[in-house]
Amino acid sequence: MTQPQSMLSSQRFMRAMRWLSAVMAATVLAACSSYSATEPAPSKISAAPQRYRIGPSDTLNVLVWRNPELSTTVMVRPDGYISTPLVDDLQAAGRSPVDVARDIEKALSRYIRDPVVSVTVPGFQGDISDQVRIVGEAAKPQSVPYRQNMTVLDAILQAGGMTEFADGNKTVLIRSSQGDKRYSVRLKDLMQRGDLSANVPVMPGDIILVPAGFF
């Protein structure tokens, strides 16, 4: 290879390396911005308790007092509806068990006098928008049903804890009920050091982002 050709190849190599460095820097910055938060997650939540909202795949026990032939156990279909004896295609997803029971009573009142209905949820997932999502370097990223008084520790344990690559103290909690506001969570201190002050409550619809550490 002649000297001019060698210099040209060297220049091309240097331009390629500068381009690759810029791409890597942009990727790192994008990742950092995805896992950034301005303040610690609040240790207490003042919001009033939320009534449970039924979700697709929930199992419902429908009990019609003094009418066992109308009582049944039914699963909420993917479209959010259920069907029970004498009641076709009733919207259940996104509503409370009490509201569903009242609608079944209304539908049954055309056939029996003064029906009394109760609806319970022995198998629950909850409304999709209420589920808590754990993503990133969780051992088993997933969505879990929200439960009253649920905490970050409850959620992360259901996801199997963190992977060995997780940077737990840079965990971010995204609160959809506050316009996707971001809070920092010291998950490493909580999981590995037993610092219970880092165990903050979660709310329906929260997303917990566990980032990977950069080595």
N, C-alpha and C positions, 0 to 999 in steps of 0.2 A: 504493500500500500504506500503510495506517495505521501509526502509530508502534508500537502494541502488536503488530501483526502482524509488523512489521520486527524488533522485539526477540525475538519468538517464533522467527522464522526464524534469527536470529543464534544463539540459544541452541541450537537444533537442530543448526546447523552446528558449533558448538563441541563438543557432545556427540559428534557423528559424528567429528570430528577426534580427540578424546580416545580414542574407541573404536578408530579406525584406528591411532593411535600405540601403543596397548596391544597390538593384534594384531601390529604390526610388531616391537615389542620382544620379544614372546613368540616370534615366528618366529626372530629373530636369536639369542635365548638358546638356543632348541632347536637351531639350527644349530651354535652354538658348543659346546654340550654334546656334540653328535654327533662333533665333531672335537677332543675334549679328551683329553689324556693326562697322566699324572703323572710319568713318568720316561722318559729316553731308551731306545731299543731297545738290548738288549745287543749288544756287538760280537762276542761269541763264543757259540756254542751247544754245550753239553756233552752234549746228547742223543746216543745211539748212532745210527749211520746206519740209516735205515729201508729195509726191503726194498721194492722196487717192487711196487705193487698195481695189477693190471690194471683198466681202466675200460671202460665202454661205448664203442664206436667204435674201440677199439684193434685193430690188425691183428696177428694172431699167426701165426708160422710154426711148424707142428707137423711135426717130423721123426721118423719111426719108422725106427730103424736096420734096414737090410736089408729094408725093406718100403716101397719107394717108392710103391706103389699106395695105401698108407694115409697117406702124408705129404700135407700140404695147407697152404694159406694161407687163413685164415678171419678174418672181422671179428666182433668181439664185438657181439652184438645189443643193442638198447636195454634189453632185459630182463636183460642181464648174462650170458646163456648163449651157448654155442657148440655147433655140431654138426660132427663130423668123421667120416670113414669108420668105420663100425661103432660109433660113439659118438654117441648122441643126447642133446641137452639137458644139457650139462655146465656147471655154474656156474663162471664165470671171473672176473667182475667182483668186485673187492674181495679177490682172492687173488693170490699170487705166481705167476710162471711155473713155478717148480719144483713148487709144490703142484698146479697144473693138470696138469703133465707126469706126476706120480705117479698122479693119478686116471685119466688116459688109459691109463697102463700097466695099472692095475688092471682097467679095463674091457676092454682088448684081450687080457688074459691068458685070457679065456674062449675066444678064437679062435686065438691064436698062443702059442707057448711063449716065455717070458721076454722079453717086449717091452721095448725100451729106447727111451724117448721123450725128446726135448728140445723145449722151447718157448721161442722168442725173440719179441721185440716190436719189429719194425722200424718200425711206425707207432704212436705212443703219444699218449694224452691223460691216462692215469692215472685212478685212482678219483676220482669227483667230490669226495669229502670231502678229498682230498689236494691238489686244485688250488689255486693261488694266485690270488686275485681282486683286480683293480685297478679301483677305481671312483672316481667323482667327476670332477675336472678332469684326467683322463688323456686324451690325444688319442684313444685307441681303448680305452675301458673293456672289459675282457674277463677271462675266466678262462684261466690258462695252466698247462700241466703243470708240476708240481714236479720239479726235478732236484737231484741231490746237490750240495751246496755252492752252491746258488742264493742270490743276493743281491737286495737291493732294486733295485740298478741293472739287473741282468738282467731283473727283472720289468717295471720301468717302461719299459725300452727295447722290450720286446715289445709294450707298450701304446702305442708311438709317442711316448713322452715326455709332457710336461705341456702343457696349453693355456696361452694367454697370460693367462688369468684366474686361474690357479692360485696359491694361496698355499703354495708348496712346503715352506717350513720349518715349517708347521703340519700336515704330513702325519701321519696316525695309522696305526700298524700294530696290527691286532687279532689276537691269537694265540689261536686256538680251542683249541689243545692245553693252554692255561693258563686255561681258563674264560673266554675272550674278554677277557683282560687287554689293556689299551691301552698302547702305547708311542709316544713321539714320534719322528719321523724328520725330519732336516734335508735334505729332498729338493732344495730350491733350492741350498743350499750344495754339494751333490753334483753336480747337473746343470749349474749355471751357473758355479760357482766351482772345480769340480774338487777339492773337499775329500773325499778318499777316506776320511777318518775317519767320514764320514756314511754310508758304504756298509755297511749292516749285513746279516747273513744273514737269510734267511727260512726258515720251516718249513712243512711240509705243512699246508694248511688256513688259512694266513694270509690276512688281508684288508688291503689297502693303500688307505686313504681319502685322496684328495688334495682338499683343500677349495678353494673359491673365495675370493678376497680380497674384502673389503668396502671399497668405495671411497667 
